[in-house]
Amino acid sequence: MVRANLEGVFPTYKTLKDGTRRRYWYHRATLKRLHGEPGSAEFIADYAAAEKLIRDRHAGTFNALVRSYTTSIEFEQKLASSTRAEYKRMLTKAEGEFGTMPIAALDDPRVRKDLLDWREKIARASGQREADNRLSAISAMITWSVDRGTLTANHLRGFKRLYHVDRSEIVWLPEHIAAFMKVAPIEIQRALILALHTGQREGDLLRLPWSAYKSTHIELRQGKARRHGKPAPLIQIPCTRALCRMLDGMTQVSTLILTTKTGQSFKARYFSTLWDRAMTKAGLQSISLPGQDEPVELHFHDLRGTAVTLLSEANCTPQQIATITGHSLKTVHRILERYLARTRGLAEQAIMNFENSPRTKFANQLQTSAANGSDKKEKRDANQ
């Protein structure tokens, strides 16, 4: 039997008079019955017919462009799975507004105003970040269409984003970590420890399998570093003693290291919900940082910059830091320039070195003294 991995289908179940339970498959978009089982010739033929019906129904429209883009090799093989999922979600939202728009309308410069007006409506209802991201997904699709010759220009190119945030100086301080660890569930505590000791992104850590842990180090390929369908370079991160203690003390209930309390893999939204609950309970939704005029909210991703800062405070060079976090040297330097302004560790270390170095002994012995008796004369004159 030919194996198939098809999206856009769903099963229903029916109990027959003789008590047997039968499964029936349907095409989600058309609700047409698909005969046979997935992978069978009959099933694939029905699926192809339903897909053709969709293409014919939406031919020449925004809907058709979305379908062509999301089934293209560039989309399916060149984008990370998390990016594909988000683009599909956002383009589906856009179809509700522009689904019947003729593709030719996207070649009209005036379409930019229509799309920006829609973005403003979304921003008021769902927030500026969500609105910007939906427009970015449409822009990516249009750029793909221009490359293929379907459209002649991307009139969204270079649109100004509504959402701006500068997190370059936001780091977790020891007191924030202590407050979080005190109230967070153990599954979430493990995520924080893993992030702080490896400097990796949330998505990479949630997908990290036990097979990546080699007793002394962790091996992984970063999802964001994947380019043009090629896997990212392999990163080997030596484990700290504290991280080894945590991992060695865990029971392996799944192929993944981080799981829910029932041993299931974390869905991004569920993990975010649990994380936000712990943040609220710890009182970290709005905190003050040295040098910040306004209170800020700590995010999981800020642990990545915090790890870079801690490594630097531990006398690691930028080159050493880059081999652990997977950043480029240029990015490590930029992070250190921004994040270290929020910590006192390096400054305290520098003064300790200054006070204990033989080369600065003369400076540490300097004290004020009277010059040619002038200070004593000035003091006598002042007392008269």
Secondary structure, DSSP 8 states (H G I E B T S, - for coil): ------SSEEEEEEE-TTS-EEEEEEETTT--EE-S-TTSHHHHHHHHHHHHHHHHHTTTBHHHHHHHHHTSHHHHHHS-HHHHHHHHHHHHHHHHHHTTSBGGGGGSTTHHHHHHHHHHHHHHHH-HHHHHHHHHHHHHHHHHHHHHTS-S--TTTT---S-----TT----HHHHHHHHHHS-HHHHHHHHHHHHH---HHHHHT-BGGGB-SSEEEEE-GGG-BTTB---EEEEE--HHHHHHHHTS---SSBSSB-TTS-B--HHHHHHHHHHHHHHHT-SSB--TT-SS-B---TTHHHHHHHHHHHHTT--HHHHHHHH---HHHHHHHHHHHGGG-SHHHHHHHHHHHH-GGGHHHHT-----STTHHHHHHHHHH-
